[in-house]
Amino acid sequence: MARLELDDVRKVFTDDDGSDIVAVDDVTVDIADGEFLVLVGPSGCGKSTTLRMIAGLETVSGGDIRLGGRSIVGQKPQDRDIAMVFQSYALYPHMTTRENMSFGLEESTDLPDSEIAERVENAAELLNIPELLDRKPGELSGGQQQRVALGRAIVREPEVFLMDEPLSNLDAKLRSQMRTELQRIQEDLDTTTVYVTHDQTEAMTMGDRIAVLDGGELQQAGTPLECYHRPANKFVAGFIGEPAMNFFDATVDGDTLVADRFEYRLTAEQREAVADAGSVTLGIRPEDIEVVAGGDPGDNAFTTVVDVVEPMGNENAVYLGFESDPSDPFVATVGGMRRLDADEQVVARFPEEAVHLFDAATGEALHNRSLEGGAEVEPRI
């Protein structure tokens, strides 16, 4: 186990025409000993490239990567005491599970056969696959093959695990089960882990902290709840959460936000937060919108019309259009037992304590929702 530090790490590729393509731009993250950090972001954001630089599979264009206080930039992958689990299982089809798990140790270490065999047996017990040790990959399911690939990394007893979207080839139910298994295994081994995914559900449920990337730049690093409730900017707010946060562009007019389809009265705290901003974006999560059937709209409540209802079982996603312009709906979530019909008129209220405000020009968070029952957490990057 060891602390892993990324200090202004940068990766630049050169295109065929000689132009530079910045894939990772000065990313700085400090990953504690035994921590489970998830790198998350859309395709092309630089998360896999970052992981490959840690592993030594990509050269570093700038900055430093330190493991246990020592720089590993320039070291060969096999000398970094890091084990990587890929999206593809990359198992040798002609070898048994036992042989696949032991092959790397046999080729790269001087460990005696008895110790290698003991490590394989212990890893198989940890992964609940001892009965599969004499089977070949063609005889295993996708989930079983994934466990073998994990076992191959575990037997190395590395200081750091790197995982590049290891569950993306599994079906939804098995992926959910493996998320739980991976968390259990990581807690049992207490090994520093960096996990890459584009799936925000994996990020929110698995990581001690998540690091959100976009365009090669780190947007925010924090606990899942920090990134969800106290996003550092509009990108993080929109990327984390499903359904996504609703956004409305508006101008500041005294203590009122003036949007195309509504006006929103600000609290004194909100007014102070946007004092220097001429234009802002109001954000509110679907679950925070209060939907009331009938009645007259009051402060920060608006008459809307139900467009589409998507039943999700435990909740319904309700797409609402403003009465003045129903062509561009926003989404609210209500309880799964609640019945709403298309074209029904309802009142949607945006509670003041649930509203986020972002600078329209930069996307920077100016004001985040209040957190009841606990200390507020400042957004951090």
N, C-alpha and C positions, 0 to 999 in steps of 0.2 A: 504494500500500500504506500501511496505517496501523494503529495500535493502536486497538482499539475497547473502550470501558469502559462497563459498565452499573453504576450506583451507586445502590443502593436503589430500583430502578425498580418502580413500582407502577401498576396499572391497575384502576380501579373503574368498573363499569357500573351504571347506575341502572335498576331494574326498573320495570315499568308501575305497580306499587303504591307506587313511591317508595323502595323498599328498595335498599340497596347490595349489589352482587355483586362481590366481590374476585376478579378473574381472574388477576392477577399480584401477588404480595405481597413487596415489598422484595427483588427479585432483584439480586444483586451478582455480576458476572463480569468479569474482566479478560482480554481476548482479545488476544494478542500479535500484532505485525505479521507477516503471512504465516501465521498459525496457522489450522488447520482445526478448528473447534469444532462439535460436534454437540449440539443440544438434543434430548433424548429423554425420553419419558414417555408415559403412557397418554392416551387421548383426553380432552380437557377439562382438561389439566394446566396450560395457559397458554403452551405453547411457540410456537404460531403467533401468539398475541397479542403475545408478546415480540418475535417477528420483525417483526411489522407496526409495532410502536412504533419499532423501529430504522429501518425503512424510511420512517416518517412517515405511514403509512396509518392509524394509530391515535394519538390524543393520549395523552400521558403524564400520569397523575394525580399522580405524585409521583416524586421522584428525578431523576437526570440521566443522559443518554447522551452520551458524548464520543467524538469521532472525531479522532484525531491531536491530542488534548489540548484540542480546542475543543468546546463544547456544541453539539449539533445539535437539541436540543429546541426546537420551535417553527418550525424550518426546513421549507420545503416539500419534498416528496419529490424533486423534480427538482433541488433545490439541494444535496442531501446527498452527491453523488458515490458513490451506492450503486446497484448493479444487482440486481434480484430475479428469480428464476426460480420460477414458480408450479407448483402441482400440475397444473393444466390448462395446456396448451401455449400457449393464447391466441394462435394464429397467425391472420393475416388470410387467409381462404380464397381471396380473389381475387388475392393477391399471390404472386409467386415467392419462393423461399427467399432470393434476393439482396435482393429488395425488403423482405421481412419483417425481415431482419437490418439493413438500412440505414435503415429508416423512422424509428426513434427518433432516430438521429443527425441525420437530415435535418430533423426537426421541432424538436429541442431544442438544436442547436449551429449554429455558423457555419462548420463545417469545409467546405473545398472538396470538390467531388464526387470529385476524384481521390484525396484522402486517405480519404474514406469507402469508396470502392471498394477501396482497398488494405487497409483494416482488415477488410473483409468477406472478401476473398480470403485474408488471413492466418488469420482465424478458421476459415474453411472448411478450410484445410489442416490446422490444428491438430485439428479435429474429424473429419478424414477424410471430408468431404462436398463436395469441390469439384465433383464430377459432378452434384450435386443443386441447384446454384445457380439453375438455370432451371426447376426443377419447382415446382409448387404443392403446398400441404399435402395435398390430396386424393390426390396421387400418391406420397405418402411413407408408410412404415410408422410405427408408434408410436415405435420407437427413433430413426428418422431425424427425426421431428418434434421429439423431445426434444433432439436435437443442434442443430436449428435454433433452438429456444428458448434453449439455452445460448449459441449463437453470437450471438444478439441481445444477450445480456448481456455477452459477452466484448468485442464491438466497442466498447463504451462505455469500456473500460479503466478501470473504477471502482477506488476504493480498497477497497471491500468488496463481496463477493458474498453475497447472501442467497438461500437455497434452501429452499422450503417443500414438503417431500415430493415432489421432482421425479420420483421413479422409481415412485411408487405405482401408476401406470396401466399399467406394463409387466408382462409375464409373468415368471415366476420366473427363467428362464434369461437373458433379456435384462436383467433387473434386476441380476443378478449381473455380467454383462459391463459394464453401465454404471457399476456401483460402481467397478470397476477403471479405467474410462475417466475418471471424474470425479476420482479420486485422481491419475491421471497428469496431467490437465489442470491441476488445482490446483497440483501440484508444479512444472509447467512455468511457470505464470503467477506463482506465489509470491504470490498475492493472499489477504488475510485473508478467511476464509469462515465463515459461520454457516449450518449445515445443520440443518433440522428434520425429525425422523422419529419415528414410533412403533415402528419396526422396530429391535429391539436388535441384530440382525445387522449392519445398516447402521451403527449407532452404534459397535459394537465393531471393525468392520473398516475404517472410513473415517476416524474422527476422530483428530487428535493428542490431543485431550482430549474428554471428553463431560461435559455438564452434565445431571444427572437432575432433572426437575421432577415434583412431585406436588401437586395442589391449589393451584397457583399459587406454590408455594414451592420454592426450590432445595434439594434434598436433599444433593447432593454434586457437586463438580466435580473431575475428575482424569483421568488417563490411563485408557484402557479396562481395563487390567490392575489398576490401583489400585481401580477401582470393582468389579471382579469379585472380586479376592482380599481387598481391604481395605475392604469397604463401610462407610459411615458409620453406617448404620442398617438395620433390618430391611426397610424398603421397597426400598432400593437392592439389598440382597442378594436379595430375591425377584423384583425386576423384571429384573435383569441375569442372563442365563443361561437356557439351554433344554436339557433340562428344568430347571424352576425348583428353587431350593434347597429342601430339606425342612426343615420347622420342627416342633419338639416343645416344648410348654409344660411347665415343670417348676418345682419349688420347691427351694430350696437347703437342704440338711440336712448341715451340716459340710462334708466333702469329697465329698459325693454329691449329684447331681441326681436328684430323685424325680419321674418322669413317670407318667402314667396306666398305661403299659404296660411300662415298664422303669426301671431305675436305672442311672445313669451316674457312674462314679468320675472325679473331677476331678484334674488335675495340680496341683501346688503353684502354678504360675503362674495357672492358670484359677481356682483357689480364691481367690487374692488379688484377681483381677479382679472377682469377683462377691461380694466380702465384704460390700458394703453393699446388696446386692439380695436381697430375699426371694424374688422370683419372676423367672425368666429364661426365655428361649426359646433352645433349642439349635438351631443350624442346621448342616446339612452338605449339600454338593453331591452330586448323584447319582454323579458320576464318582469321588468320594472314598470311597464306601462299598465295602468289600471283601466280595465275595460268595463264599462257600466252600460247595461241595456236601458235605453230610455233616459229621461231626465234632461235637465238643462245643463249645458256646460258652464262651469265656473272658472275660477282662476286657473290658468294653464291647463285647461281641459277643452277639448275640441270635438265638434260633431263630425263623425266619420261614418263611412259606409263599408260594410263587410264585402270584400272582393272574393277571397278564396279562403277556405278552411282546410288545413292539412291535419288530420287526426294522427297523433303519434303514440296513442295509448294512454300514457300517464299525463299527457298534455296535448293541447291543440295549438298549432301555429296559425294565427289569424292574420290575414293580410287586409289592411285597412287603407281606404283612400279618404282624403279630406273631402268634405262635402263640396267645397269650391273647386276641387280638381282631383277626381278619383283616379286619374290615369297613371299616377306614380305612387303605388301603395307602399306603406311601411309595415313592419311585422310586429305583432304582440303575441305573447304566449299566455294561455289561460289553462285552467285545470281540464284534464281529459274528460271529466264527466259533464263539463259545461257544454250546452248546445247553443251554437250560433249558426245562422244561416246566411248564405250569400244574399246580398242586397239589403240585409238588415241594418238599420241605423243604430249606432251605438255612440257613446261618449268615451273618448280616450283621454285620460289624464296623465300628464308627465310630472310625477312628484318632484318637487324641488330638490329633495335630498338624494335623488337617484340620477341627477343630470350630470353629464360630463361636458366640459367646454374646451375646445381646441382652437389654437390660432389658425385662421383660415389659410394664411400664407405659408407657415412653416410646419403645421401639423402638431406642434408642441402642445402638450397638455397644460392648460391654464388653470383648470379647476377639475377635480375628480369628485365622484360621489362620496358622501359621508359613509363611514362604516360604523354601524350601530353596535354597541356592546364591546367595543375594543378600541385601542389606540389606532389612529389613522397612520397609514404607511405612506411615506413619500415615494413617488416614482423615482427609480434610479436606473442609470445606464452604466 
